[in-house]
Amino acid sequence: MRDDKAQALKPLEEAAEAFGAWQNCDGIRQSQIMTARRAFRVDLIDECLDTVQATVNLLAAVGATQGEVDAAIRRMDERNCERGRL
């Protein structure tokens, strides 16, 4: 894995693509064409997961350990619980 600026920028690039997919999905949500709505929704979900993958790749590139990631997940879960989120 690379540990450079391009690697660090990848989650941002993917997040921008996720936002674009959300805009497309939001723009068609009133459509009566279910197949179109489904396709835009699938694209949005795929783009969100591309963002997650890019972030995980960055964690690997900087040498984050599974223990560090697990601890961060626990902290995130605690914050989300306090805020009433998933």
mmCIF file as gemmi writes it, N, C-alpha and C atoms, coordinates in Angstrom:
data_model
loop_
_atom_site.group_PDB
_atom_site.id
_atom_site.type_symbol
_atom_site.label_atom_id
_atom_site.label_alt_id
_atom_site.label_comp_id
_atom_site.label_asym_id
_atom_site.label_entity_id
_atom_site.label_seq_id
_atom_site.pdbx_PDB_ins_code
_atom_site.Cartn_x
_atom_site.Cartn_y
_atom_site.Cartn_z
_atom_site.occupancy
_atom_site.B_iso_or_equiv
_atom_site.pdbx_formal_charge
_atom_site.auth_seq_id
_atom_site.auth_asym_id
_atom_site.pdbx_PDB_model_num
ATOM 1 N N . MET Axp A 1 ? 0.833 -1.191 0 1 0 ? 1 A 1
ATOM 2 C CA . MET Axp A 1 ? 0 0 0 1 0 ? 1 A 1
ATOM 3 C C . MET Axp A 1 ? 0.874 1.25 0 1 0 ? 1 A 1
ATOM 4 N N . ARG Axp A 2 ? 0.372 2.253 -0.651 1 0 ? 2 A 1
ATOM 5 C CA . ARG Axp A 2 ? 1.068 3.532 -0.676 1 0 ? 2 A 1
ATOM 6 C C . ARG Axp A 2 ? 0.71 4.316 0.58 1 0 ? 2 A 1
ATOM 7 N N . ASP Axp A 3 ? 1.616 5.136 1.007 1 0 ? 3 A 1
ATOM 8 C CA . ASP Axp A 3 ? 1.385 6.031 2.13 1 0 ? 3 A 1
ATOM 9 C C . ASP Axp A 3 ? 1.779 7.427 1.662 1 0 ? 3 A 1
ATOM 10 N N . ASP Axp A 4 ? 0.981 7.982 0.743 1 0 ? 4 A 1
ATOM 11 C CA . ASP Axp A 4 ? 1.325 9.275 0.177 1 0 ? 4 A 1
ATOM 12 C C . ASP Axp A 4 ? 0.076 10.137 0.044 1 0 ? 4 A 1
ATOM 13 N N . LYS Axp A 5 ? 0.27 11.332 -0.48 1 0 ? 5 A 1
ATOM 14 C CA . LYS Axp A 5 ? -0.837 12.283 -0.587 1 0 ? 5 A 1
ATOM 15 C C . LYS Axp A 5 ? -1.969 11.753 -1.454 1 0 ? 5 A 1
ATOM 16 N N . ALA Axp A 6 ? -1.633 11.08 -2.553 1 0 ? 6 A 1
ATOM 17 C CA . ALA Axp A 6 ? -2.674 10.536 -3.438 1 0 ? 6 A 1
ATOM 18 C C . ALA Axp A 6 ? -3.543 9.528 -2.683 1 0 ? 6 A 1
ATOM 19 N N . GLN Axp A 7 ? -2.901 8.703 -1.87 1 0 ? 7 A 1
ATOM 20 C CA . GLN Axp A 7 ? -3.638 7.716 -1.068 1 0 ? 7 A 1
ATOM 21 C C . GLN Axp A 7 ? -4.539 8.428 -0.057 1 0 ? 7 A 1
ATOM 22 N N . ALA Axp A 8 ? -4.033 9.493 0.538 1 0 ? 8 A 1
ATOM 23 C CA . ALA Axp A 8 ? -4.806 10.231 1.532 1 0 ? 8 A 1
ATOM 24 C C . ALA Axp A 8 ? -5.969 10.992 0.904 1 0 ? 8 A 1
ATOM 25 N N . LEU Axp A 9 ? -5.833 11.39 -0.353 1 0 ? 9 A 1
ATOM 26 C CA . LEU Axp A 9 ? -6.904 12.12 -1.033 1 0 ? 9 A 1
ATOM 27 C C . LEU Axp A 9 ? -8 11.211 -1.58 1 0 ? 9 A 1
ATOM 28 N N . LYS Axp A 10 ? -7.725 9.925 -1.711 1 0 ? 10 A 1
ATOM 29 C CA . LYS Axp A 10 ? -8.684 9.007 -2.321 1 0 ? 10 A 1
ATOM 30 C C . LYS Axp A 10 ? -10.03 8.985 -1.586 1 0 ? 10 A 1
ATOM 31 N N . PRO Axp A 11 ? -10.071 8.929 -0.243 1 0 ? 11 A 1
ATOM 32 C CA . PRO Axp A 11 ? -11.391 8.962 0.426 1 0 ? 11 A 1
ATOM 33 C C . PRO Axp A 11 ? -12.179 10.235 0.098 1 0 ? 11 A 1
ATOM 34 N N . LEU Axp A 12 ? -11.483 11.347 -0.05 1 0 ? 12 A 1
ATOM 35 C CA . LEU Axp A 12 ? -12.154 12.597 -0.399 1 0 ? 12 A 1
ATOM 36 C C . LEU Axp A 12 ? -12.747 12.518 -1.8 1 0 ? 12 A 1
ATOM 37 N N . GLU Axp A 13 ? -11.985 11.967 -2.73 1 0 ? 13 A 1
ATOM 38 C CA . GLU Axp A 13 ? -12.476 11.789 -4.103 1 0 ? 13 A 1
ATOM 39 C C . GLU Axp A 13 ? -13.709 10.883 -4.115 1 0 ? 13 A 1
ATOM 40 N N . GLU Axp A 14 ? -13.631 9.783 -3.38 1 0 ? 14 A 1
ATOM 41 C CA . GLU Axp A 14 ? -14.756 8.845 -3.333 1 0 ? 14 A 1
ATOM 42 C C . GLU Axp A 14 ? -15.967 9.472 -2.656 1 0 ? 14 A 1
ATOM 43 N N . ALA Axp A 15 ? -15.731 10.279 -1.618 1 0 ? 15 A 1
ATOM 44 C CA . ALA Axp A 15 ? -16.843 10.961 -0.937 1 0 ? 15 A 1
ATOM 45 C C . ALA Axp A 15 ? -17.529 11.942 -1.883 1 0 ? 15 A 1
ATOM 46 N N . ALA Axp A 16 ? -16.756 12.612 -2.719 1 0 ? 16 A 1
ATOM 47 C CA . ALA Axp A 16 ? -17.35 13.514 -3.706 1 0 ? 16 A 1
ATOM 48 C C . ALA Axp A 16 ? -18.212 12.738 -4.695 1 0 ? 16 A 1
ATOM 49 N N . GLU Axp A 17 ? -17.751 11.553 -5.086 1 0 ? 17 A 1
ATOM 50 C CA . GLU Axp A 17 ? -18.551 10.717 -5.983 1 0 ? 17 A 1
ATOM 51 C C . GLU Axp A 17 ? -19.823 10.233 -5.286 1 0 ? 17 A 1
ATOM 52 N N . ALA Axp A 18 ? -19.726 9.934 -3.994 1 0 ? 18 A 1
ATOM 53 C CA . ALA Axp A 18 ? -20.911 9.531 -3.235 1 0 ? 18 A 1
ATOM 54 C C . ALA Axp A 18 ? -21.914 10.685 -3.177 1 0 ? 18 A 1
ATOM 55 N N . PHE Axp A 19 ? -21.421 11.893 -2.989 1 0 ? 19 A 1
ATOM 56 C CA . PHE Axp A 19 ? -22.308 13.055 -2.968 1 0 ? 19 A 1
ATOM 57 C C . PHE Axp A 19 ? -22.997 13.228 -4.321 1 0 ? 19 A 1
ATOM 58 N N . GLY Axp A 20 ? -22.247 13.071 -5.396 1 0 ? 20 A 1
ATOM 59 C CA . GLY Axp A 20 ? -22.835 13.162 -6.734 1 0 ? 20 A 1
ATOM 60 C C . GLY Axp A 20 ? -23.908 12.107 -6.942 1 0 ? 20 A 1
ATOM 61 N N . ALA Axp A 21 ? -23.637 10.895 -6.466 1 0 ? 21 A 1
ATOM 62 C CA . ALA Axp A 21 ? -24.628 9.818 -6.582 1 0 ? 21 A 1
ATOM 63 C C . ALA Axp A 21 ? -25.865 10.141 -5.751 1 0 ? 21 A 1
ATOM 64 N N . TRP Axp A 22 ? -25.669 10.744 -4.574 1 0 ? 22 A 1
ATOM 65 C CA . TRP Axp A 22 ? -26.809 11.148 -3.75 1 0 ? 22 A 1
ATOM 66 C C . TRP Axp A 22 ? -27.635 12.212 -4.473 1 0 ? 22 A 1
ATOM 67 N N . GLN Axp A 23 ? -26.951 13.166 -5.105 1 0 ? 23 A 1
ATOM 68 C CA . GLN Axp A 23 ? -27.677 14.2 -5.851 1 0 ? 23 A 1
ATOM 69 C C . GLN Axp A 23 ? -28.528 13.566 -6.943 1 0 ? 23 A 1
ATOM 70 N N . ASN Axp A 24 ? -27.963 12.616 -7.664 1 0 ? 24 A 1
ATOM 71 C CA . ASN Axp A 24 ? -28.719 11.925 -8.705 1 0 ? 24 A 1
ATOM 72 C C . ASN Axp A 24 ? -29.908 11.177 -8.122 1 0 ? 24 A 1
ATOM 73 N N . CYS Axp A 25 ? -29.669 10.488 -7.025 1 0 ? 25 A 1
ATOM 74 C CA . CYS Axp A 25 ? -30.721 9.707 -6.364 1 0 ? 25 A 1
ATOM 75 C C . CYS Axp A 25 ? -31.818 10.639 -5.841 1 0 ? 25 A 1
ATOM 76 N N . ASP Axp A 26 ? -31.418 11.731 -5.225 1 0 ? 26 A 1
ATOM 77 C CA . ASP Axp A 26 ? -32.378 12.678 -4.677 1 0 ? 26 A 1
ATOM 78 C C . ASP Axp A 26 ? -33.2 13.324 -5.787 1 0 ? 26 A 1
ATOM 79 N N . GLY Axp A 27 ? -32.565 13.572 -6.928 1 0 ? 27 A 1
ATOM 80 C CA . GLY Axp A 27 ? -33.247 14.211 -8.032 1 0 ? 27 A 1
ATOM 81 C C . GLY Axp A 27 ? -34.315 13.341 -8.679 1 0 ? 27 A 1
ATOM 82 N N . ILE Axp A 28 ? -34.225 12.041 -8.484 1 0 ? 28 A 1
ATOM 83 C CA . ILE Axp A 28 ? -35.178 11.133 -9.138 1 0 ? 28 A 1
ATOM 84 C C . ILE Axp A 28 ? -36.114 10.461 -8.131 1 0 ? 28 A 1
ATOM 85 N N . ARG Axp A 29 ? -36.011 10.815 -6.863 1 0 ? 29 A 1
ATOM 86 C CA . ARG Axp A 29 ? -36.791 10.084 -5.846 1 0 ? 29 A 1
ATOM 87 C C . ARG Axp A 29 ? -38.294 10.184 -6.03 1 0 ? 29 A 1
ATOM 88 N N . GLN Axp A 30 ? -38.768 11.205 -6.723 1 0 ? 30 A 1
ATOM 89 C CA . GLN Axp A 30 ? -40.203 11.33 -6.964 1 0 ? 30 A 1
ATOM 90 C C . GLN Axp A 30 ? -40.647 10.614 -8.243 1 0 ? 30 A 1
ATOM 91 N N . SER Axp A 31 ? -39.689 10.042 -8.942 1 0 ? 31 A 1
ATOM 92 C CA . SER Axp A 31 ? -40.005 9.364 -10.207 1 0 ? 31 A 1
ATOM 93 C C . SER Axp A 31 ? -40.906 8.162 -9.964 1 0 ? 31 A 1
ATOM 94 N N . GLN Axp A 32 ? -41.789 7.951 -10.895 1 0 ? 32 A 1
ATOM 95 C CA . GLN Axp A 32 ? -42.678 6.789 -10.827 1 0 ? 32 A 1
ATOM 96 C C . GLN Axp A 32 ? -42.007 5.551 -11.421 1 0 ? 32 A 1
ATOM 97 N N . ILE Axp A 33 ? -40.858 5.721 -12.019 1 0 ? 33 A 1
ATOM 98 C CA . ILE Axp A 33 ? -40.146 4.612 -12.65 1 0 ? 33 A 1
ATOM 99 C C . ILE Axp A 33 ? -39.27 3.934 -11.597 1 0 ? 33 A 1
ATOM 100 N N . MET Axp A 34 ? -39.765 2.839 -11.055 1 0 ? 34 A 1
ATOM 101 C CA . MET Axp A 34 ? -39.086 2.16 -9.954 1 0 ? 34 A 1
ATOM 102 C C . MET Axp A 34 ? -37.702 1.635 -10.354 1 0 ? 34 A 1
ATOM 103 N N . THR Axp A 35 ? -37.555 1.159 -11.577 1 0 ? 35 A 1
ATOM 104 C CA . THR Axp A 35 ? -36.247 0.628 -11.982 1 0 ? 35 A 1
ATOM 105 C C . THR Axp A 35 ? -35.194 1.736 -11.995 1 0 ? 35 A 1
ATOM 106 N N . ALA Axp A 36 ? -35.575 2.934 -12.388 1 0 ? 36 A 1
ATOM 107 C CA . ALA Axp A 36 ? -34.637 4.056 -12.379 1 0 ? 36 A 1
ATOM 108 C C . ALA Axp A 36 ? -34.271 4.421 -10.949 1 0 ? 36 A 1
ATOM 109 N N . ARG Axp A 37 ? -35.264 4.488 -10.078 1 0 ? 37 A 1
ATOM 110 C CA . ARG Axp A 37 ? -35 4.804 -8.67 1 0 ? 37 A 1
ATOM 111 C C . ARG Axp A 37 ? -34.085 3.76 -8.045 1 0 ? 37 A 1
ATOM 112 N N . ARG Axp A 38 ? -34.341 2.508 -8.349 1 0 ? 38 A 1
ATOM 113 C CA . ARG Axp A 38 ? -33.524 1.42 -7.809 1 0 ? 38 A 1
ATOM 114 C C . ARG Axp A 38 ? -32.083 1.526 -8.3 1 0 ? 38 A 1
ATOM 115 N N . ALA Axp A 39 ? -31.9 1.828 -9.591 1 0 ? 39 A 1
ATOM 116 C CA . ALA Axp A 39 ? -30.551 1.931 -10.158 1 0 ? 39 A 1
ATOM 117 C C . ALA Axp A 39 ? -29.763 3.069 -9.503 1 0 ? 39 A 1
ATOM 118 N N . PHE Axp A 40 ? -30.412 4.214 -9.298 1 0 ? 40 A 1
ATOM 119 C CA . PHE Axp A 40 ? -29.728 5.334 -8.649 1 0 ? 40 A 1
ATOM 120 C C . PHE Axp A 40 ? -29.406 5.005 -7.198 1 0 ? 40 A 1
ATOM 121 N N . ARG Axp A 41 ? -30.301 4.276 -6.531 1 0 ? 41 A 1
ATOM 122 C CA . ARG Axp A 41 ? -30.058 3.878 -5.142 1 0 ? 41 A 1
ATOM 123 C C . ARG Axp A 41 ? -28.88 2.91 -5.049 1 0 ? 41 A 1
ATOM 124 N N . VAL Axp A 42 ? -28.836 1.955 -5.951 1 0 ? 42 A 1
ATOM 125 C CA . VAL Axp A 42 ? -27.718 1.001 -5.982 1 0 ? 42 A 1
ATOM 126 C C . VAL Axp A 42 ? -26.405 1.746 -6.222 1 0 ? 42 A 1
ATOM 127 N N . ASP Axp A 43 ? -26.425 2.712 -7.14 1 0 ? 43 A 1
ATOM 128 C CA . ASP Axp A 43 ? -25.217 3.497 -7.417 1 0 ? 43 A 1
ATOM 129 C C . ASP Axp A 43 ? -24.785 4.266 -6.18 1 0 ? 43 A 1
ATOM 130 N N . LEU Axp A 44 ? -25.722 4.861 -5.47 1 0 ? 44 A 1
ATOM 131 C CA . LEU Axp A 44 ? -25.395 5.596 -4.242 1 0 ? 44 A 1
ATOM 132 C C . LEU Axp A 44 ? -24.761 4.671 -3.211 1 0 ? 44 A 1
ATOM 133 N N . ILE Axp A 45 ? -25.347 3.514 -3 1 0 ? 45 A 1
ATOM 134 C CA . ILE Axp A 45 ? -24.807 2.565 -2.027 1 0 ? 45 A 1
ATOM 135 C C . ILE Axp A 45 ? -23.407 2.126 -2.438 1 0 ? 45 A 1
ATOM 136 N N . ASP Axp A 46 ? -23.224 1.828 -3.728 1 0 ? 46 A 1
ATOM 137 C CA . ASP Axp A 46 ? -21.895 1.429 -4.21 1 0 ? 46 A 1
ATOM 138 C C . ASP Axp A 46 ? -20.865 2.528 -3.989 1 0 ? 46 A 1
ATOM 139 N N . GLU Axp A 47 ? -21.236 3.765 -4.263 1 0 ? 47 A 1
ATOM 140 C CA . GLU Axp A 47 ? -20.301 4.872 -4.068 1 0 ? 47 A 1
ATOM 141 C C . GLU Axp A 47 ? -19.961 5.065 -2.584 1 0 ? 47 A 1
ATOM 142 N N . CYS Axp A 48 ? -20.938 4.883 -1.709 1 0 ? 48 A 1
ATOM 143 C CA . CYS Axp A 48 ? -20.664 4.969 -0.271 1 0 ? 48 A 1
ATOM 144 C C . CYS Axp A 48 ? -19.658 3.903 0.147 1 0 ? 48 A 1
ATOM 145 N N . LEU Axp A 49 ? -19.832 2.702 -0.376 1 0 ? 49 A 1
ATOM 146 C CA . LEU Axp A 49 ? -18.909 1.622 -0.021 1 0 ? 49 A 1
ATOM 147 C C . LEU Axp A 49 ? -17.535 1.82 -0.633 1 0 ? 49 A 1
ATOM 148 N N . ASP Axp A 50 ? -17.464 2.456 -1.805 1 0 ? 50 A 1
ATOM 149 C CA . ASP Axp A 50 ? -16.156 2.813 -2.361 1 0 ? 50 A 1
ATOM 150 C C . ASP Axp A 50 ? -15.432 3.773 -1.421 1 0 ? 50 A 1
ATOM 151 N N . THR Axp A 51 ? -16.181 4.673 -0.79 1 0 ? 51 A 1
ATOM 152 C CA . THR Axp A 51 ? -15.598 5.603 0.173 1 0 ? 51 A 1
ATOM 153 C C . THR Axp A 51 ? -15.066 4.85 1.391 1 0 ? 51 A 1
ATOM 154 N N . VAL Axp A 52 ? -15.842 3.905 1.873 1 0 ? 52 A 1
ATOM 155 C CA . VAL Axp A 52 ? -15.402 3.083 3.005 1 0 ? 52 A 1
ATOM 156 C C . VAL Axp A 52 ? -14.126 2.327 2.632 1 0 ? 52 A 1
ATOM 157 N N . GLN Axp A 53 ? -14.104 1.722 1.442 1 0 ? 53 A 1
ATOM 158 C CA . GLN Axp A 53 ? -12.928 0.956 1.02 1 0 ? 53 A 1
ATOM 159 C C . GLN Axp A 53 ? -11.694 1.844 0.907 1 0 ? 53 A 1
ATOM 160 N N . ALA Axp A 54 ? -11.858 3.035 0.35 1 0 ? 54 A 1
ATOM 161 C CA . ALA Axp A 54 ? -10.724 3.954 0.231 1 0 ? 54 A 1
ATOM 162 C C . ALA Axp A 54 ? -10.202 4.342 1.61 1 0 ? 54 A 1
ATOM 163 N N . THR Axp A 55 ? -11.101 4.501 2.558 1 0 ? 55 A 1
ATOM 164 C CA . THR Axp A 55 ? -10.704 4.841 3.926 1 0 ? 55 A 1
ATOM 165 C C . THR Axp A 55 ? -9.963 3.679 4.577 1 0 ? 55 A 1
ATOM 166 N N . VAL Axp A 56 ? -10.462 2.479 4.386 1 0 ? 56 A 1
ATOM 167 C CA . VAL Axp A 56 ? -9.794 1.29 4.932 1 0 ? 56 A 1
ATOM 168 C C . VAL Axp A 56 ? -8.41 1.13 4.292 1 0 ? 56 A 1
ATOM 169 N N . ASN Axp A 57 ? -8.328 1.381 2.989 1 0 ? 57 A 1
ATOM 170 C CA . ASN Axp A 57 ? -7.027 1.307 2.319 1 0 ? 57 A 1
ATOM 171 C C . ASN Axp A 57 ? -6.045 2.31 2.916 1 0 ? 57 A 1
ATOM 172 N N . LEU Axp A 58 ? -6.529 3.511 3.248 1 0 ? 58 A 1
ATOM 173 C CA . LEU Axp A 58 ? -5.669 4.519 3.871 1 0 ? 58 A 1
ATOM 174 C C . LEU Axp A 58 ? -5.209 4.048 5.249 1 0 ? 58 A 1
ATOM 175 N N . LEU Axp A 59 ? -6.119 3.463 6.012 1 0 ? 59 A 1
ATOM 176 C CA . LEU Axp A 59 ? -5.727 2.923 7.316 1 0 ? 59 A 1
ATOM 177 C C . LEU Axp A 59 ? -4.627 1.873 7.162 1 0 ? 59 A 1
ATOM 178 N N . ALA Axp A 60 ? -4.775 1.004 6.176 1 0 ? 60 A 1
ATOM 179 C CA . ALA Axp A 60 ? -3.754 -0.021 5.928 1 0 ? 60 A 1
ATOM 180 C C . ALA Axp A 60 ? -2.434 0.626 5.514 1 0 ? 60 A 1
ATOM 181 N N . ALA Axp A 61 ? -2.517 1.662 4.688 1 0 ? 61 A 1
ATOM 182 C CA . ALA Axp A 61 ? -1.305 2.32 4.191 1 0 ? 61 A 1
ATOM 183 C C . ALA Axp A 61 ? -0.5 2.964 5.312 1 0 ? 61 A 1
ATOM 184 N N . VAL Axp A 62 ? -1.197 3.463 6.327 1 0 ? 62 A 1
ATOM 185 C CA . VAL Axp A 62 ? -0.473 4.094 7.442 1 0 ? 62 A 1
ATOM 186 C C . VAL Axp A 62 ? -0.141 3.098 8.547 1 0 ? 62 A 1
ATOM 187 N N . GLY Axp A 63 ? -0.492 1.842 8.323 1 0 ? 63 A 1
ATOM 188 C CA . GLY Axp A 63 ? -0.121 0.793 9.272 1 0 ? 63 A 1
ATOM 189 C C . GLY Axp A 63 ? -1.011 0.688 10.491 1 0 ? 63 A 1
ATOM 190 N N . ALA Axp A 64 ? -2.249 1.134 10.393 1 0 ? 64 A 1
ATOM 191 C CA . ALA Axp A 64 ? -3.174 1.003 11.531 1 0 ? 64 A 1
ATOM 192 C C . ALA Axp A 64 ? -3.368 -0.476 11.841 1 0 ? 64 A 1
ATOM 193 N N . THR Axp A 65 ? -3.323 -0.81 13.102 1 0 ? 65 A 1
ATOM 194 C CA . THR Axp A 65 ? -3.504 -2.201 13.511 1 0 ? 65 A 1
ATOM 195 C C . THR Axp A 65 ? -4.984 -2.507 13.698 1 0 ? 65 A 1
ATOM 196 N N . GLN Axp A 66 ? -5.316 -3.791 13.709 1 0 ? 66 A 1
ATOM 197 C CA . GLN Axp A 66 ? -6.707 -4.183 13.945 1 0 ? 66 A 1
ATOM 198 C C . GLN Axp A 66 ? -7.171 -3.698 15.311 1 0 ? 66 A 1
ATOM 199 N N . GLY Axp A 67 ? -6.287 -3.733 16.303 1 0 ? 67 A 1
ATOM 200 C CA . GLY Axp A 67 ? -6.626 -3.238 17.636 1 0 ? 67 A 1
ATOM 201 C C . GLY Axp A 67 ? -6.959 -1.756 17.627 1 0 ? 67 A 1
ATOM 202 N N . GLU Axp A 68 ? -6.19 -0.965 16.886 1 0 ? 68 A 1
ATOM 203 C CA . GLU Axp A 68 ? -6.47 0.468 16.784 1 0 ? 68 A 1
ATOM 204 C C . GLU Axp A 68 ? -7.807 0.723 16.098 1 0 ? 68 A 1
ATOM 205 N N . VAL Axp A 69 ? -8.07 -0.034 15.044 1 0 ? 69 A 1
ATOM 206 C CA . VAL Axp A 69 ? -9.338 0.115 14.32 1 0 ? 69 A 1
ATOM 207 C C . VAL Axp A 69 ? -10.504 -0.302 15.215 1 0 ? 69 A 1
ATOM 208 N N . ASP Axp A 70 ? -10.36 -1.416 15.919 1 0 ? 70 A 1
ATOM 209 C CA . ASP Axp A 70 ? -11.421 -1.871 16.821 1 0 ? 70 A 1
ATOM 210 C C . ASP Axp A 70 ? -11.71 -0.834 17.903 1 0 ? 70 A 1
ATOM 211 N N . ALA Axp A 71 ? -10.651 -0.241 18.452 1 0 ? 71 A 1
ATOM 212 C CA . ALA Axp A 71 ? -10.832 0.781 19.49 1 0 ? 71 A 1
ATOM 213 C C . ALA Axp A 71 ? -11.55 2.006 18.91 1 0 ? 71 A 1
ATOM 214 N N . ALA Axp A 72 ? -11.198 2.385 17.691 1 0 ? 72 A 1
ATOM 215 C CA . ALA Axp A 72 ? -11.853 3.527 17.048 1 0 ? 72 A 1
ATOM 216 C C . ALA Axp A 72 ? -13.317 3.229 16.784 1 0 ? 72 A 1
ATOM 217 N N . ILE Axp A 73 ? -13.615 1.995 16.386 1 0 ? 73 A 1
ATOM 218 C CA . ILE Axp A 73 ? -15.012 1.602 16.162 1 0 ? 73 A 1
ATOM 219 C C . ILE Axp A 73 ? -15.801 1.69 17.466 1 0 ? 73 A 1
ATOM 220 N N . ARG Axp A 74 ? -15.206 1.242 18.556 1 0 ? 74 A 1
ATOM 221 C CA . ARG Axp A 74 ? -15.9 1.337 19.856 1 0 ? 74 A 1
ATOM 222 C C . ARG Axp A 74 ? -16.175 2.795 20.225 1 0 ? 74 A 1
ATOM 223 N N . ARG Axp A 75 ? -15.168 3.659 20.008 1 0 ? 75 A 1
ATOM 224 C CA . ARG Axp A 75 ? -15.377 5.088 20.307 1 0 ? 75 A 1
ATOM 225 C C . ARG Axp A 75 ? -16.485 5.675 19.427 1 0 ? 75 A 1
ATOM 226 N N . MET Axp A 76 ? -16.489 5.301 18.161 1 0 ? 76 A 1
ATOM 227 C CA . MET Axp A 76 ? -17.521 5.786 17.246 1 0 ? 76 A 1
ATOM 228 C C . MET Axp A 76 ? -18.889 5.282 17.681 1 0 ? 76 A 1
ATOM 229 N N . ASP Axp A 77 ? -18.974 3.999 18.055 1 0 ? 77 A 1
ATOM 230 C CA . ASP Axp A 77 ? -20.248 3.443 18.522 1 0 ? 77 A 1
ATOM 231 C C . ASP Axp A 77 ? -20.754 4.191 19.747 1 0 ? 77 A 1
ATOM 232 N N . GLU Axp A 78 ? -19.861 4.517 20.68 1 0 ? 78 A 1
ATOM 233 C CA . GLU Axp A 78 ? -20.256 5.262 21.877 1 0 ? 78 A 1
ATOM 234 C C . GLU Axp A 78 ? -20.792 6.653 21.505 1 0 ? 78 A 1
ATOM 235 N N . ARG Axp A 79 ? -20.073 7.345 20.608 1 0 ? 79 A 1
ATOM 236 C CA . ARG Axp A 79 ? -20.532 8.684 20.178 1 0 ? 79 A 1
ATOM 237 C C . ARG Axp A 79 ? -21.89 8.588 19.496 1 0 ? 79 A 1
ATOM 238 N N . ASN Axp A 80 ? -22.037 7.603 18.634 1 0 ? 80 A 1
ATOM 239 C CA . ASN Axp A 80 ? -23.289 7.451 17.908 1 0 ? 80 A 1
ATOM 240 C C . ASN Axp A 80 ? -24.445 7.098 18.839 1 0 ? 80 A 1
ATOM 241 N N . CYS Axp A 81 ? -24.18 6.28 19.831 1 0 ? 81 A 1
ATOM 242 C CA . CYS Axp A 81 ? -25.208 5.93 20.808 1 0 ? 81 A 1
ATOM 243 C C . CYS Axp A 81 ? -25.66 7.183 21.566 1 0 ? 81 A 1
ATOM 244 N N . GLU Axp A 82 ? -24.693 8.005 21.971 1 0 ? 82 A 1
ATOM 245 C CA . GLU Axp A 82 ? -25.013 9.239 22.689 1 0 ? 82 A 1
ATOM 246 C C . GLU Axp A 82 ? -25.849 10.185 21.826 1 0 ? 82 A 1
ATOM 247 N N . ARG Axp A 83 ? -25.641 10.133 20.531 1 0 ? 83 A 1
ATOM 248 C CA . ARG Axp A 83 ? -26.328 11.037 19.597 1 0 ? 83 A 1
ATOM 249 C C . ARG Axp A 83 ? -27.584 10.408 18.985 1 0 ? 83 A 1
ATOM 250 N N . GLY Axp A 84 ? -27.883 9.169 19.364 1 0 ? 84 A 1
ATOM 251 C CA . GLY Axp A 84 ? -29.06 8.505 18.841 1 0 ? 84 A 1
ATOM 252 C C . GLY Axp A 84 ? -28.932 8.075 17.385 1 0 ? 84 A 1
ATOM 253 N N . ARG Axp A 85 ? -27.711 7.751 16.964 1 0 ? 85 A 1
ATOM 254 C CA . ARG Axp A 85 ? -27.452 7.356 15.576 1 0 ? 85 A 1
ATOM 255 C C . ARG Axp A 85 ? -27.121 5.867 15.516 1 0 ? 85 A 1
ATOM 256 N N . LEU Axp A 86 ? -27.032 5.375 14.276 1 0 ? 86 A 1
ATOM 257 C CA . LEU Axp A 86 ? -26.618 3.989 14.066 1 0 ? 86 A 1
ATOM 258 C C . LEU Axp A 86 ? -25.199 3.778 14.536 1 0 ? 86 A 1
